[in-house]
């Protein structure tokens, strides 16, 4: 069966906010008309001003309640049965009108040219496939939603929910990797939370040597980064993001004008070299591990550092028989870099003091909600999505799946986002970390263009092969670049160039 119906129910302005026109490269500035650049900048200012607190007299949930009409609606939820079930339960308890929720598989969705539904909730990376394939439509202008709500984090408002310069969706939350750290081990080594990738590498080396010098200690490995199927490519891109993101260039994975793959260029090679070095300090099973597994190792005391993000769907008591003292657990954003690589100049440069060294990777997981093209209930569908992602119910809805996280300032200190069993005092620290990351000016996306999963799969297999067989990083990524070029040739270069521009927030 291609789909599994959940149930048919009839229920009783941040100063560093990301802009939709961020980081044009010197090359793209030459290509892009100056008038359009000025227009993009002006549009950004107007959008940000429109979202300032005080300009709105009502919350988005209050507005949506006024506009919602009790008409039958159909919702598809892609690759997330837990979220589908929770949406159905919340709507049954509090919603208005008739809602049918269906959980469907991403493979099935890829084959559908038209969707028989009113709205859809899907993995963030699929936005380009759905928008370019005309299966979802631009967000209705008269239904503001999260894009004008200053409570929603800037990168969700202005980047991840947009295709080209147009908003297409509302966010259900989009997690980024964080570091799980043991404060007691850092104190033993007199080390701070690593701020740069060089600091991180040094810490991993020290932790590894400490474990080797004392085989009796339970923490046998320094680190665990999830390198199982589907995750190795994401880890590499998360490492490379800080080397790629810079205020004077626009694209990262591909050349902005020619669409040549840049994956074999120095920032990605450096990131892979560092990943391979860290993998030597990890458990050998790391090539089978996802974020949930490496978190389990961390709570067991097997590793001192783990990658992942907290989620209320992970219970320490149920998942770990003899966990470490949770009072020593700390979390921090991934490190950044004072150095960035400029593709145009073929050189590494130092960031200025005003530039953040951190650059997040977006669409690692995440869920977006959009209106299906062709529905006769577009306004009601948009209002329903606004209601599900609004301040009042969004924590209850989104925290039911491990694929989301806090996406509003009002979520920041809510313990619902934490692994169950962690001290609630960590909620504020985690919330501050997410808000800080989601308010940065620059970001890198997991490929979210048509064929994005194919590009990602090729990279994933290559990274895992490099770890397993100690393949030379440069040679490994050069092969990836060749395979990516073949995928582009098959899909059509002009089509991919257009999609890439839109994925980065531009209209050609």
N, C-alpha and C positions, 0 to 999 in steps of 0.2 A: 504494500500500500504506500502511496506517495505521501499521504498525510494522515494525521490522527486527530479527529475532532476532540477538543477538550470538553466542551459542554455547551448546550444551548441554554441561555439563561434569560429569564424575564424578571428583572430585579424590581422589588417594591420601589559701578563704572570705574573700573580699576585704572590707575594711572599708567600701568604697563600693559594694558589690555592689547591682545593681538588684534590686528586690523585685517580686513579682507583683502587688502592690497599690499601685504607686507613683503619685504625683502626682494625687490627687483634686482637682478644682476646687471652689471654693466652692459652685457650683451643684450639683455632684454630691454634695457632702457633705450638702446639704439633702435631696436626693432619696434618698441612700443611708442606710439605717438605721444608727444609731451602733453597734448590736450587730455588724452585718456589718463595719463598718470596723475595730472592735476585733478581730474574728475574723480579718480579713485580715492585720492587723499581727501577731497572734499566730502565724498560720500561717507568715508570712514568717520570723519569728525561729526557729521550729522547723525549717523547711526549711533555713535557713542553718546552724543548729547541727548538723543531721544531716549536712551536707556538709563539716564541718570535718575537716582532716587529723588523723589519729590516731583518729578514730571508726571508720575502716575498716581492717581488717587485711589486705585483699586488694585488688588492682587490679580494675577492672571486667572486664578481659580474663580474669583468673583465675576470677572468678565465672562469667562467661559460658561458659568452657570446661567448667565443672562441669555447667552446665545444658543445654548443647547436645546435641541428639539427632540422629543421622544420619537425617533424614527428607527426602524430596524437597521442595524449596522453589522457589517461583517469584517472581522479583523484576522489577518494572517500574522503569525509569529514564527519567525524563521530560526531554526536550529536552537530553540530555547524552550523546551516543554515546561520547565519550572516557571519561567516568566509568564508563559501562556496561562498556566494554571492560576498563578497569583493574580493576573489581570482579571481573569474570569471571577475569582473569588471576591476581589475588591469591587468589581462592577456589580456583582450580585448583591453585595451588602450595602452599597451606597449609590450606585449609578442610576441613571434615568433612561428609560427606553429599553429596547431589546438589542442584545449584543450576542453575536455568535463568534466564538474564538476558535481558531484552528491552528494547531501546531503543524508546521510543514518543514520539510527538509530543504536545505540549501541546494542540493543537487537537483531536486524536483523544480525548485524555483528557477534555476538557470535555464531550464528548457521551456519555460512558459513565456510566450510572446505577449499575452494579455493576462491580467490578473482579475479573477472574479471575486472582488472584495472592495471594500470602501477605504481601508487603511491597512498598513503593514508595518510591523516592527521587525527590524533586521540587523545583522551585524554591521557595524559602522563601515567596515572596509567595502561593503557591497553598494554604497551610495552611488558610485560612478556607474556601475553596471546597470543599476535600476534607472538612474536618471538618463544616461546616454541611450538606454534601450527604450525610453519613453514609457516606462511602466509605472513611474510615479510622476507627480507634477509639482510645480513650484508651490511653495507654501502660500495659501490664500492671503492676499494683502489685508483683508478685513479681519483676519484672525491672527493676532500678534504672536501669542505663544512665547516660548522661551527666548526668542531672538530679541525681544524688547524688554525682557525682564532682567533688571540689574542684579537680581539674586542668583542668576545662572552664571557660572564661571565664564570668563571672556573667550577662551579657546573653544568652548562649546557653542557660545552664541555666534561668534564671528568666523570660525574656521571649520569645525568638524561637521556642522549641520548644513554647510553651504556647498553648492556645486556652481562653479563660476562665481559670479558676484551675487547669485540669488540664493536665498534660504529655501531649502527643500524639506527640512525635517525639524523635529524637536528631539532633544537628547533625553535618553533614559539613564545616562551615565557612561563614562568612558575611562576605565582604569589605565594608569601607567604603572610600570614596574617600580617598586620601592625595594630598598634593602632592609631585610630583617637582620638585626645585629644583636649580639650579646654584650651588654655593657660591662659585665664582669670580665670578659676576655679582653676587651679594649682597655680596661683599667689595668689589668695585669701587664699588658704590653705598653702602657702609657701612650696610647694612641687615641686620636679623636676620630669622629665620624669622617670618612674620606670625602673631601670636597672636589677632588679632581681624579681622573682615571689613573694618573701616576700615583697619587696617594693610595688609591684603592689597590693597585698592583703591589705596592710596598706592604700594605696591611695583609693582603692575602699571602704574600711570601713569608712574613713574620709569623702569621698564624700557622702556616704549614710547617715551618721549621720548629715551632713550639710543639706541635703535635708529634713530630718525628722524634724530638728529643725526650719526650715523655710518653711512651706507648701506653702507659697505664691510664691516662686520662680518657674520659669517655668521648670527648670531641676529637674524633680521629681525622677529620678533614676540615680544611680551612673554609671552603665555599662550595655552594651548589647553585649553578645557574641552570634553569630548565632547558635542556638541549634535546628533549624527546621530539618525536615527529610533530611537525607543525610549530615548534617553539624555537628551534635553533636560529632560524632566519630572523625572528623577532628580536631575539637577544642580540644578534649581531647589529641589527639596525638601531636598537636602543643604545648600544655602545657607540655607534658611528654618528648618531644624531648631533652630538656636541661638536664633532669635528667638521660637520657639514653645514650646520645652520649658522648663518652670518648675515649681518645687515646689508652687505654689498652683493649678495647673490641670492638667486631665487630658488632654483631647483637643486635637487640632490641626487636622486636615483637615476635620472636621465638628464641629458643636455636639453635645455629649454627649447632651443630652436631646431636642432637636428634629431632629437630624441635618441641620440646615441647613448647606450648604457654607460653610466659612470661608476658602476659597481666595482670595477677593477682599478679605480683610481686610489691614490694614497690614503685618503681618510678611511676607506673601507678596508684596505689592506692592513692598516695599523690596527683598526678595531678587531680584525680577525686574528692578527698576531697576538694581541692582548687576550682575546678570548681563549685561544689555544693554551696560553701560559696559565691562565686561571683554571682551565679544565684539568690540568695535571694535578691540581690540588683538590680536586673534587672526587666524590665516590665514583667508581667505575660504572655504576648503573645510571649515571647522569644522562646518558644518551637515550634512556627510556623514560626520563622524568618530565612531568609537566609541573606547572607552578604549585599545584596541590601536593605533589609528592615531595618536592624540595622543602616546602613548608613543614611537612611531616618530619623530615629528617632534622630540620632545625629544632622543632619542639622536642624531638627525641634526644637532642644534644649531640647528634652525629656530626653536624656542621656548625661553624660559628657564624657564617653569613649565608643567607639565602635570598633568592629573588622571588618576588611575587607581589601580591597585594592582598590586604585583609578582606574578608567577606564573611557575612553572618551565616553563610551556608557551611562554613568549616567549623566544626566543633572540636576543640582540643581534647576534651574528655572522651569523645567517641572515636577520634582518629588516632590518638596517641595513648598507649597504655601507661607509660611512666614519663610524663612530660617534665621538662626542666622547670625551674622556678620562673614563673611568668613575670615576676617582678624585675627580672634582669633583661627583659625583651625591650628592644628599642627599634624604631623605624626611621628611615631617612630617604629622601629622594635619591635617585641615581646620581653619581658624580657628574661633573661637567668638565670643561677644558678651557684653559686660557688660550689655547692654540686652535685655529680653524684653518681649513684648507680652501683656498680660492681656486676654483677650476679654471677661471679665465686667465689668471696669472700663473697658474701651475706652481703655487708656492704656499707655504704655511705662513700665517700672520698671527700677531698677538691681538687679542681683543682689547678694546679700550676699557677703561675703568667703569664706564657707564653700561657696558654690555654684560648681560648675564652669561656666565660660563655654561649654564645648563640649557639644554634644548630637549624637550620631551618628544617621545615617539607617540603619535596618535594613531588610533584605530588598531591598537594591539588586540583589543577585544571590543567592548562597547556595544550599545544598542541605540538605534535611532528609530523614530516613528515618522511615517510620511503618509500623505494622502495618495491613494491609487488613482492613476490617470483614468478618466472615463466614468468615475463614480458620479451618480446623480445626487450624492449627499456630501459633497466636498466640504461645505461649511460645517456640517454636523460632525463629520469625521475628524476634521481639524480640531474642533472644540473638544471632542472626546479625548484626543491625544493630549491636548493642553491640560485637560482635567487629570489624566493619568500621570502626567509629569509635573504637575503644579506643586506648590509648597505643601499643601494639606496631605496628599496621599502618596507623593513620589517615594518617600522613604519606605513605606509599606510595600509598594509595588516593586521598586527596583532592587531592594535588598534581598529579594527572593532568589536572585540568580548570581552566580560568581562572575558573570560577564559585565557587571556594572560596578559603579562606586559612587561616592558623593559627587554631585555636580552642581550644587547650590551652596551659597554661603550659609544659608540656614541649616544645611546638613553638617556643617563642619565639625561640630562637637558631638554628633549623635553616635552612640556606641553601637547602633544597629549595623554599621559598616565594618565593625571589628570582627576578627575571628572570635567565636564564642569561647569565653574562658579567659580572655585577656583583661587586664585591669581597665576600667572605664577611663582612667586618667590618660590612657594612650589615645583616646578618641580625639581629643583636642589637638594633640601633636600630629596625628595622622591627618586630621582635617586641615590643619595649617599647611602641611606638606602638599596636599592635593591642591588647595587654593593657590599656593605659591607657584606650583608647576603649571596650573591651568591659567595663570595670569601672565605668563611670559610672552615676549614679542615674537619669538621664532619657534618653529616646530618642524618635525619631519613626519611624514605619513607613511605607514605601511601602504604598499601599492593599492590604490582604490580606484583604479581605472579598469575598463573592460579587459579581461584576461589577467587581472591582478593576482588571483590565486595561482595561476600558472607560473607567473614570474616568481612569486613567493615560494612555491613548491620547489622550483629549480634551485633557488638559493638555499632553501632549507636542507635539501639533500646534499648539496655541496659542503655546507658548513659541517654537517654531521659526518660526512666522509673525511673531511680535513681533521676533525677531532679523532676519529677512529683510526685513520691510517697515517696520520702525521703528514698530510699533503702540504706542499708549499703554499702559503696563503696567496701569493701573487698568481701562481699558476692556477690555483683553485678558482679564483675570482675572474681570471681571464676566460676560463671555460664558461663560467656563468654568464659573462657578458656576451659570448658567442651564442649561447642558447637563448638569451633574452632577445638578441637581434633576430634570431629565427622566429621567435614568437611574434615579434613586431611585424616582420615581413608577412607572416601568415594572416595576422589580424588587419594589416593595412597601416602603413606608417602615418599617412595624413590623418586618419581617424584617431590614431593613438596620440598624435601631437595635439589635436584639438581636445581630446579627453584629458590629457596631462595638464594643459593650460587651465582647464576648468577645475581639475582636482586641486590645483594650487591657488584657486581663487580669482582667476582672470577669465574674461570673455574675449575671444579673439575677434 
